[in-house]
Amino acid sequence: MSVGVILGSGLGWFADTLEDRVEKPYSDIPGWPVSTAKGHAGDVTKMGDMQVMADAAVAAHGGIDIVCANAGIFPQMKIEELSPEDWDFVVATNLKGTFLPIKACLPHLKKSDQGRVVITSSITGPVTGFPGWAHYGATKAGQLGFMRTACIELAKYGITVNAVLPGNVLTEGLIALGPDYERSMAASIPLKKLGTVEDIGYAALFLASKEAAYITGQTIIIDGGQILPESLDALTQA
C-alpha cells in the first residue's frame, strides 16, 4: 500500500477550526480508509511545521510515497487594492507552500519505489487570467516553473513531478464567491457545469499511481473545456 501526504488549506468535510479539522473522525468522509488515515495540523509556510508533518507521517506509516501539494488561497483583490503584504501572504501560501512540504518529504520519497509529487496548479495564471487574481495567477504559473525543474532534478531518484490544472470547481472557496459567479462560470464552460473535487481527485490519483511511472513534468487540465472557446458566441453557436 502506498503512503500519501496531502496538503490542503481546508476540506469541505471538516469543521471550522484547524484543530477540529484534524480531530474530527474520518468516518465522516465517504469512502475514506478510516483505519489508516491520520490528520496533522501545520503551516505550509513554515519549514519546521512541514518537517514535523513528514516525521509524523513516517512514524505512523513507515514512509512516504506520494506528496500532493494542494494548499492554496485566492483572496480576490485587484492590483490597485493589493498591498505588498497581501501579495506576500498569497505567494507564501501557494508557492512557498508547494516547495516546503516537498522538500520536507524528499528524503522519504527518495527511499520509495514509487515516488510521486502531484501539484495542484490552476488554469488561472498558466493559461487564463481573471481580474482580482494577479497574485494568485502568478503563484499558479510559478508552480509550473518549479515543476519543470524539479522533475529534472528528481528523476534520478525515480520521482515523478506533475501537476493538475483545475478550472472552476465547486469548493467552499468558489461557493463563497456567490451564485452569480457560479452561474457565469458555468455558462462559459462547454459542458455547462462546474467541476467537482472528485473530478480533480481522480486526475491526481492517476498521476500518483504506478501506471503513471513514465509521466513527469506534465500537466492535466480539468476544466470541462473552459479554456477552449474563443468567446461565449462560440458556445451559443455550437
C-alpha positions in Angstrom: 0.0 0.0 0.0 1.3 3.5 -0.9 1.6 6.3 1.7 0.5 9.7 0.6 0.7 13.1 2.2 -2.0 15.5 1.0 -1.6 19.2 1.9 -4.7 21.5 1.8 -5.9 24.9 3.1 -9.3 23.4 4.0 -11.6 20.5 3.3 -15.3 20.7 3.0 -15.9 17.7 5.2 -14.2 19.3 8.2 -15.2 21.8 10.9 -14.4 25.5 11.3 -11.0 25.4 13.0 -7.7 23.9 12.1 -7.8 21.8 15.3 -11.2 20.5 14.5 -10.1 19.6 11.0 -7.5 17.1 12.3 -9.6 15.8 15.2 -12.9 15.2 13.5 -13.4 11.5 12.7 -12.5 10.5 9.2 -15.5 8.2 9.2 -17.5 11.3 8.2 -15.7 11.3 4.8 -17.4 8.8 2.4 -15.0 6.1 1.3 -12.2 7.2 3.5 -9.9 4.4 4.8 -10.6 5.1 8.5 -8.1 2.6 9.8 -5.1 4.2 8.1 -5.9 7.9 7.6 -4.5 10.5 10.0 -4.7 14.3 10.1 -2.0 16.7 11.1 -2.2 20.4 11.6 0.6 22.6 10.3 1.5 25.8 8.5 2.8 25.1 4.9 4.8 28.4 5.0 7.0 27.1 7.9 9.7 24.5 7.3 9.6 23.4 10.9 5.9 22.5 10.7 6.4 20.6 7.4 9.3 18.7 8.9 7.1 17.7 11.9 4.4 16.7 9.5 6.7 14.5 7.4 8.1 12.9 10.5 4.6 12.2 11.8 3.6 10.5 8.5 6.7 8.3 8.6 6.2 7.4 12.2 2.6 6.4 11.6 3.0 4.7 8.2 6.7 3.8 7.8 7.4 6.0 4.8 6.1 8.5 2.2 5.5 7.6 -1.4 3.3 10.4 -2.6 3.1 14.2 -1.9 0.1 16.1 -3.2 0.8 19.8 -2.8 -2.7 21.1 -2.7 -2.6 24.0 -0.3 -3.8 27.3 -1.8 -5.7 30.5 -1.2 -7.3 33.0 -3.6 -8.5 36.2 -2.0 -9.8 38.4 -4.8 -8.1 41.8 -4.9 -7.3 44.0 -7.9 -3.8 45.3 -8.4 -4.8 48.9 -7.3 -6.1 47.5 -4.0 -3.4 44.8 -3.5 -0.9 45.6 -0.7 2.7 44.1 -0.6 1.6 42.2 2.5 -1.4 40.7 0.7 0.9 39.7 -2.2 3.4 38.1 0.2 0.7 36.2 2.0 -0.6 34.6 -1.2 2.9 33.9 -2.6 4.0 32.3 0.7 0.9 30.0 1.0 0.7 29.0 -2.7 4.3 28.9 -3.9 6.4 28.5 -0.8 3.7 26.2 0.5 4.4 24.0 -2.5 8.1 23.9 -2.1 8.4 23.3 1.7 6.3 20.2 2.1 8.0 18.6 -1.0 11.4 19.5 0.5 10.4 18.1 3.9 9.2 14.8 2.4 12.0 14.4 -0.2 14.3 12.2 1.9 11.4 9.7 2.3 10.3 10.0 -1.4 13.9 9.0 -2.4 13.5 5.8 -0.5 10.3 4.9 -2.2 10.0 2.7 -5.3 7.0 4.9 -6.3 8.0 8.5 -5.6 5.3 10.8 -6.8 4.7 14.5 -6.5 1.4 16.0 -7.7 1.0 19.8 -7.6 -2.4 21.5 -7.7 -2.0 24.5 -10.0 -4.8 26.1 -11.9 -5.9 27.3 -15.4 -5.7 30.8 -13.9 -2.2 32.0 -14.4 -0.7 29.4 -16.6 -3.5 29.7 -19.3 -6.1 32.3 -18.4 -6.4 35.5 -16.3 -9.2 37.0 -14.2 -9.5 40.4 -12.6 -8.5 40.3 -8.9 -6.3 37.3 -9.2 -2.9 38.7 -10.4 -1.2 37.4 -7.2 -3.0 34.0 -7.4 -2.2 33.6 -11.1 1.4 34.5 -10.6 1.8 31.7 -7.9 0.0 29.1 -10.1 2.2 29.9 -13.1 5.2 29.8 -10.7 4.3 26.3 -9.5 4.7 25.0 -13.1 8.1 26.7 -13.4 9.1 24.9 -10.2 7.7 21.6 -11.5 9.6 21.7 -14.8 13.0 22.0 -12.9 12.0 19.7 -10.0 11.1 16.9 -12.3 14.6 17.0 -13.9 16.4 17.2 -10.6 14.4 14.3 -9.0 14.3 12.0 -12.0 17.5 10.3 -10.9 15.6 9.0 -7.8 12.7 7.7 -9.9 10.5 10.5 -8.5 7.9 12.0 -11.0 6.6 15.5 -10.6 3.4 16.5 -12.4 0.5 19.0 -12.0 -3.2 19.1 -12.3 -4.8 22.4 -13.5 -8.4 22.7 -12.4 -10.9 25.1 -13.9 -13.8 26.3 -11.8 -14.5 23.6 -9.2 -17.3 23.6 -6.6 -15.3 24.1 -3.5 -16.1 26.1 -0.4 -14.0 28.9 -1.7 -15.8 29.1 -5.0 -19.2 28.8 -3.4 -18.3 31.8 -1.2 -18.0 33.9 -4.4 -21.7 33.7 -4.7 -24.4 32.3 -7.1 -23.9 34.9 -9.8 -20.3 33.9 -10.2 -21.2 30.2 -10.2 -23.8 30.8 -13.0 -21.5 33.0 -15.1 -18.7 30.4 -14.9 -21.0 27.5 -15.7 -22.2 29.4 -18.8 -18.6 29.7 -20.1 -17.9 26.0 -19.9 -18.8 23.8 -22.9 -20.0 21.0 -20.5 -22.3 23.7 -18.9 -21.4 22.7 -15.3 -18.7 23.3 -12.8 -16.3 20.6 -11.8 -16.3 18.7 -8.6 -13.4 17.9 -6.2 -13.8 14.2 -7.3 -13.0 15.3 -10.9 -9.7 16.7 -9.8 -9.0 13.9 -7.4 -9.2 11.2 -10.0 -6.7 13.0 -12.2 -4.3 13.4 -9.3 -4.9 9.8 -8.3 -3.8 8.7 -11.8 -0.6 10.8 -11.7 0.2 9.3 -8.3 -0.3 5.8 -9.5 2.2 3.2 -10.6 0.6 3.3 -14.1 1.9 6.9 -14.4 5.5 5.9 -13.8 6.7 7.2 -17.2 5.0 10.6 -17.0 6.8 13.5 -15.5 6.9 17.3 -15.9 3.4 17.3 -17.4 0.1 19.0 -16.7 -3.5 17.8 -17.0 -6.2 20.5 -17.4 -9.5 19.5 -15.8 -11.9 22.3 -16.7 -14.8 20.9 -18.8 -13.4 22.6 -21.9 -13.5 26.1 -20.3 -10.3 27.3 -22.0 -11.3 26.3 -25.5 -14.0 28.7 -26.8 -12.7 31.9 -28.4 -15.8 33.7 -27.0 -19.2 32.9 -25.5 -20.6 33.2 -29.0 -18.7 30.0 -29.8 -20.8 28.2 -27.2 -24.1 29.7 -28.4 -23.4 28.6 -32.0 -22.3 25.1 -31.1 
